[in-house]
Amino acid sequence: METIYNEKIVVGDFISSSECSKYHLIESQINSTPLKVFLSNSSYYSYINREEAIKLELKSHPLLIVSHESCKNQLGIAYICLANVEILGIQQQLLLRITNNEKLNMFGNEIKHVFNLKIHSKHFTIKENPQLYKKGYQTFERLLKQNGLTRNDLISIKDLDNL
């Protein structure tokens, strides 16, 4: 017997949008702290700047770094961390990249999969799904295991070296 879930669609308004609709500013919560974040079509990954990551008490490890291309086409590095992200009352776990770019608080295209998010001209919708999207959590656990780490080994971003 197949179980059928009633899907709930939640509608949210953008705080602001760019003229070309490349970026939309939305309200979110990361680890229960309100944060305005851009939705971007130009990146798959989600980024939070170091100062915000410190305020949000995010944790990572020197072994959990990746390279990334900055908006000025310069190569940089970013710490990887896992955070609880809430949009319109729906919460999921998401991998975030922590960078030194003070202007960068952005959810990439991955957020569309995580939250079943669809962007419309003046608003966005999230389709609530009782099946949690676990890719971010599973990827983070795999990264920990590959590097011989546990969650107890994670260090506050403020205690990690500047990138």
Buried (B, 14 or more C-beta within 10 A) or exposed (E): EEEEEEEEEBEBEBEEBEEEEEBBBBBBBBBEEEBEBBBBBEBEBBBBBBBBBBBBEBBBBEBBBEEBEBEEEEEBEBBBBBBEBBBBEBBBBBBBBBBBBEEBBBBBBBBBEBBBBEBEEEBBBBEBBEEEBEBBBEEBBEBBEEEEBEEEEBEEBEEBEEB
